[in-house]
Amino acid sequence: MNQEQQKILSERLLTAEQGVLGSMLIDGEAIGPMLAAVRPEDFQRPENRNIFQAFRELYGQGKACDPILVNEYMGGSYRQYLADLMELTPTAANAEEYARVLRESSRLWRLRTIGDKLAQAEQDEQDQFDLFCRRVRYMEEQGEVSYWSILFSSSDFSELLDNYMMIEEIIDYDNQVIDSLVALQEKVSAERATLKEAQAEQEEAKRQQEAARAELKTQEGEMDKLIQEINDREDELEAKEKDLQVSAQKLDSEIKRLEREMAAQISQVKSESGFLWPLSSNRNILSSLYAGRLDPITGKPDSHTGIDIPAPKNTPILAAKSGVVVTSIKGSGSYWSYGNYVLIAHSDGTSTLYAHMEKRNVSKGQVVKQGDVVGYVGTTGRSTGNHLHFEVRSGSTRKDPVNYFKDKALYVQSSGKKVALWDWMK
Ligand SMILES: [Zn+2]
């Protein structure tokens, strides 16, 4: 690691230390997670490590960990330093990120320190070995010098004692050199092992980080794709919904026009006071009510203009009242959503509409009696299954059809159960 890298690493560490402590100081909620995420050894700056320790001990004792208590716990001299830390960290929202950087940086820092120590130990070992070699070489240069010959070369007892002392010192010294050499070698290989372990740990962490990053990228890509799909679908559905509203409004004015146009004819067919149920009596379970409901196609809230009565394909549809057929067409253009539909105007100022038919059985201008078959159930137009969509208008204002069948037993499907409509509406 060069000087520049070391400087960057130490700045990163300091920033992360401040971020972690600042988050703990300004937000009590961050204390627990931070105590779990980082260790005191991760802090390089002694003041910071002390503050973290203070938090740890106060928290461990179940005490409140606000800045005032932390300062008191540390002897009262950290007031300004704590205030500065809080100033430097405007939000605790990034606490986890600070903790991650702190752990990562401190691991790199430890690696660097171990590397330095190893280099020093290797240097010491080399120096000791050089010294040992010099001594051995010196002995060799002296020829066949043995400790005994030195001893026996003494001319008197006092010299012998001196020589004896000298030999002992030499032996001691040699032993010391060898001992420390052995110790150093052990130290070097221990530190080499630690370094290797730390490097492996670092590599494993890096590998995991890269795998996580790759996975995140894949997930992000998938998420983007999904969001795009949802956006596209929403745009499409919004456009469809707008079409439908426009067509419903257009149909209202179209009905007014037709009723005016055929007024003379309509007034000649006397209508009954009540409405006949437009399907056989046992087809009495509604799948959708008038007004507020979720559109079955868009899934969005929609104002439903009639009621939906499911029935098998080709079930005969009956005229609810005697009257004159003012429309019998296959919906197209902006009316495509009704599919094959029939509209009957009645002399009492009401009109009834029958939509999504498989086949129509009447044509425009035809007089129909109450109960005549006007068409057959189908799923044409904007429909998700065989059913009759039935509308009632009075003076071209749409009405809730069920209000004309208060005496009839009608049902709705609610949470998969058949429920009496009038109970359900209460
Ligand atoms: Zn409907």
Boltz pocket constraint, residues with backbone or C-beta under 6 A from the ligand:
constraints:
  - pocket:
      binder: B
      contacts: [[A, 288], [A, 304], [A, 306], [A, 307], [A, 308], [A, 388], [A, 389], [A, 390]]
      max_distance: 6.0
